[in-house]
């Protein structure tokens, strides 16, 4: 069974994974419940102001403003189903309505003299968490404009005796500054944290998809091998019966030809299943294989891409030269394949893949003769969706590459899942001229496993004759 190399190297559907439409994930019911909570709080505050503090407010207008929110909620509840998912625009309009309603209520109750003016931060923070950057900036600007207006234009707070309750202008200015800073800081902070969480979630989902695809291919090889084995016996029976019929039907040429056809087709089915079974067994490797076989299987899709792959397998000094047999796990193969793909994409002519082992560790080092990793991003390699500007040479080497770092993140996550530690470095010295740098002057990626994490001897798996072959 030959694997489709294009399917192997295909990336997950990033338009789905990156969650550009997360603003469409919010249910109408969620915003309705939040608004009912806000309405309850506003009515409670008006009641306390009237009964406990005997403040003279425009209660009619205040109740009218709160009533608009009540009517909006009732209309939304009766017209739309509870499980309706709002679009980005609908979410923006809902949050903008709450912001303007709260601003109008603050205008009627003292503006920035009202201690509840800090609640104007709520809609902006919600937008930073669930809406796009454009929507968040729009709401933040609207909130700052509303606070600026409320600092000078408002209906004063008065007691029943007619005294005006107001704080000094310096404190009004301080409240304005603090709310403006809080709007900017909290929206940036909330958005940064939310984007980081979404990015990691998307990248882990892509990693799981890649691992699942590799696992399906591995399982398929086992199914093919088992099917070839199980179908061998009935096909042999059909061939035997058809051969006997050919001998007994010498006097019936027409029936004898049919019997020969059955025998020939049984032979053909046997050959097909034998080929499939051999490919399935080769693919499965009885769940274990020599270190070199696993590495070369990972590198196989990139052998004919115009770059020379050089392999070197050496034991550490004083260690047995026999290669360790390791678990042939999908995450190891797919992770190494992504690292080798990255080296091939950015190498000029050669890629070196070296493996070394001792009693305690197994390491694989992948090097190329390209320009290496960007120095300013070296500490961030392995972060998902890491963008940087691309120069024309990058586009010519890898036109489909968007610079998001997802492939390296998937490789790093899968290999770390198998117990490996990864390190990234460059082989060139920035203080030397290009002609003075060594041949292996590009990117260097080293993957190191504790031997007991992938060596079959640590899992009491018998090593068969088939599995200790060193391969080509």
Secondary structure, 3 states (H helix, E strand, C coil): CCCCHHHHHCCCCHHHHCCCCHHHCCEHHHHHHHHHHHHHHHHHHHHHHHHCCCEECCHHHHHHHHHHHHHHHHHHHHHCCCCCECCHHHHHHHHHHHHHHHHHHHHHCCHHHCHHHHHHHHHHHHHHHHCCHHHHHHHHHHHHHHHHHHCCCCCCEEECCCCEECCCHHHHHHHHHHHHHHHHHHHHHHHHHHHHHHHHHHHHHHHHHHHHHHHHHHHHHHHHHHHHHHHHHHHHHHHHHHHHHHHHCCCCHHHHHHHHHHHHHHHHHHHHHHHHHHHHHHHHHHHEEEHHHHHHHHHHHHCCCCCEEEEEEEECCCCCCCCCEEECCHHHHHHHHHHHHHHHHHCCCEEEEEEEECCCEEEEEEEECCCCCCHHHHHHCCCCCCCCCCCHHHHHHCCCCCCCCHHHHHHHHHHHHCCEEEEEEECCCCCCCHHHCCCCCCEEEEEEEEHHHHEHHHHCCCCCCHHHCCCC
